[in-house]
Amino acid sequence: MSPATKRSAGVAPIFAALGDETRLSLVRRMSSGEPLSIRTLTAGTDVTRQAVTRHLEVLAEAGVVRSTRHGRERLFELEPARIALARRSLDQISAWWDKKLAALKSSLEAQKEN
């Protein structure tokens, strides 16, 4: 397995988990940095606590969130290292596309001059 394939395998579960609109919304809500309860995460939404719990489990399986017990409640927060890994992956993809588009532009400009 190539290093690029290994990196992709490491971030694929993150992007799969973030590919759902509800889970992405939960991540946005947790981006404040403070741990949030399921009650807080469901407040003001049409999503049930059971559905939010399942979405949080998917995010936890992908390593995107972690939970801790605080009395009777579980509090959820983002896992910064996994978010940073996803960000680096997107940055690498963006840089690759920038390089390819610059090469295409140069090629087209060279053809135009001839």
N, C-alpha and C positions, 0 to 999 in steps of 0.2 A: 504494500500500500504506500503510495507516494505521500510526502509530507502535506501536500495540498489536500489530498483526499482525507488524511487523518484530521486536518484542521476542519474540513467541511463536516466530517462525521461528528466532531465535537460541538459544532454550532448548529447543526441541523435540528436537533431537538428543541433548541431555543427558538429558532424561527418557526418551527411547526407549532409550538405552544403559543407564540405571539401572533400566529396567523388567524386567530379567532378574534372577532371584533369585541366580544365581551371580555376575553382575557386581556386584550390590549388596553381596553378601558380600565380594567382593574390595575394594570401596571401603571397607567397614567395617574390613577388615584393614589397609588402607593409611592409615586415619585417624590412626594414631599419629604420623604426620609424618615418619617415617624412610623412606628409599627401601628397597624390598624386592625381592628376586630372585624369579624364577618358582619356584625351589626352595622358598624360604621361603613363598611364597603357596600352594603346593600341599601343604605339610606339614600332616598331620593331616586331610586331606580325601580324598574319593573321586574328586576331579576330576584328570584327567591333566594333565601339563605342556602337552601339545599343546592341550587344551581351554582351559586357563588362558591360554595364549598367544593364542589366538583371541579370548577374551573381553577381554583387555587391548588387543588391536588395535582392537576395537570401541570400547572406552572412550577409546583414544587418538584415534581418528577423530572422536569427539564432543568431544575436547578436555578430557576429564575427568582423564586421566592423561598423564604424560610419562615418557619413559625416557631414561636415560643409560647409557653403557657404562662399566663398571668392570672392567678386565681382560677376561676372557672372558664375563663376565655382563652382562646388561642389568638395571638396577635401575629399578623403577617407583615413581612417587610421584604423589600427587594434584596437580592443577593448581588452586591456590587461587582464582584469578580465576574459573574456570568454576564451581567449587562455590559461590562467593559469588553468581554470577549466578543460579544455580538457586535458591539460598536467597532472594534478593530477589524472584524470581518467585513463589515459594511465599508469601512474606510479603505480596505484593500481592494474590494470590488470597485469602488468609486475611482481609486487611483488607476486601476487596470483599464477601466473605460476611458478615463481622461487620456491615458497614453495612447490607446487605440484610436480615439477620435482625433487626437492631434496628428497622429501618423496619417490618417485618412485625409485630413485637411491639407497636410503638406503634399501628399500625393496628388490631390485634386488641383492644388495651386500650381504644382510643377507641370501637370498635364495642360493646364490652362495657358501657361507661359509658352508651351511648345506649339 
